[in-house]
Amino acid sequence: MSASITERLRAGTVLGAEGYVFELERRGYIKAGPFVPEVVLDYPDAVRELHREFLRAGAEVMVALTYYAHREKLRDVGREGDLEAMNRRAVRIAREVAREGGALVAGNVCNTWAYDPEDPTTRETVRAMYAEQLGWVGAKVTMAGSPSS
């Protein structure tokens, strides 16, 4: 069994892999624009290989490509029907590769346009959206990417 995130942090720096969307765009697997992780369904082998490259480069945490894979973002690009499958596949791919090198897996959530700091009712909307996504991800560690104030 590999060391937990807490044990690894106590021992020093823990490297995580990030930048999947930009690298997969550079390689031609996704299009510029909404940056949804549709690639996990459309080109899963490309995602798997990128995880392996990060693992070989020393990453100890494979970040599942669940960034932007929440209801609001996917609705905007016409892929809301793929929401659960996209999240589950992203985590499955990350876990497969993590097992190859004793790495950990983290989920990833991102900013949302649904939150309005001036409207307290949007808090519950956002909480429900993230709870839905995190329920599918099931990771013990989750990273928040691109937060805004």
N, C-alpha and C positions, 0 to 999 in steps of 0.2 A: 504494500500500500504506500502511495506517495505521501509526502509531508503535506500537512494542511497549509492554508494560506497564512494562518497565524504563526505556525512553526517556521515557515519560510521567512516571514517578515522579521521574526525575532533573530533569525540568523543573518539578516542583511537585506540587501536590495532584491526585489522580485521583479523580473521583467515580464511585461505583458505585450502581446502583439496587438497592433492597432493600425488603422489606415487601409483596411481591406477595400472599402468602397473606391477610394482613389486609385489604388493599385490595380484593381480589377477594371476600372474604367480605362486606365492607361493601357492595359493589355487588350482592350476592345471587347470585354465581356458585358459591360453595361453602358448605357448611354448617359451622357451628362443631363442634368436637370434635377429630377426629384431624388436621385440617389437612393432609391429603395433597393434592398438586398434581393431583388428578384433573381439574381444570379444563383442563389442556392437551389432554386428549382430548375432554372434554365440551363445552368452549367455547373452542376455540383462538383464535378471533377476539378474544375478550375479553383473552386473554393478550397477543396481538400488539399490540392497541391500548394496553394498559398499558405495554408495552415502549416503544412510540412516545412515549407521554406522558413517560416517564422520559428518553428520548433528547432530546425537545424541552426538557425542564427542565434539561438540561446533563449528564446522566449519560454517562460515557465507557466504562463497563463495563456491558453487559447481563448480568445474572445469570440464567442459565437456571433456570426454575422446577423444579428437581430436588430441592428441599428436601423431605424425608420420602419421596422416591421410592426407597426401598430395600426389599428383600424383607421385612424384619421388619415395618415399618410398614404396607406394603400388604397383607400377610397378615392383619393385625389388622382391616382394613376390607373384606376380601373382594375386593381388586383385585390380588392377586399376579400373576394372569395378564396384567395390563396393564403389568407392570414395565418391560420393555424398550421397549415402544412409548411409554410415558409419558416415559421419559428421553430417548429419541431425538427425540420430537416437541418436548419442551421446549427442547432444544438447537437444533433446526432453526428454531424460531420466533425464539429469541434471535439466531441468526446472521442470519436474514433482516432483522430490524430493525437489527442492528448495522451491516450493510452499507449501510443507508440513510444512516447518519450517521458512518461511519468509527469506530465504537465497537468495543471488544473484547468478547469473550464469556467468562464465567466459569461454571463448574459450581458446584453448591452441595450440600454434604453436611450432615447434621445429627446431633444426638445419637441414641443408641440405647439401648433398654432391655436389649439383649443383653450389654452390657459390665458386668462386675462387678469392681471393682478388687481384691477379695479372692479372685477366682478367675482365675488366670493362663490357664486354658484358653479363657476368653472372648475373649482378645486375638485369637487366630487366627480365631475366628468373625466378629468385627467387621472384621478386616482383609479377610477374604474377601468379606464383604458390601459393603464400600466399594470394593474392587478391582473387583467385578462392576459396580457402579454407575458408577464412574469410567471403566471400559472403554467403556461406552456413551456416556458424556458426551463424552469425547475433548477436553475443553478444556485449554488450556495453563495456565490459572489456575483454581483451585478455592477456594471460600470455605467455611469451616466455620461453621455457624450453631448457636447455642444449645448450646455445649459445657457439660458439667457436670463437677464434680470428683468 
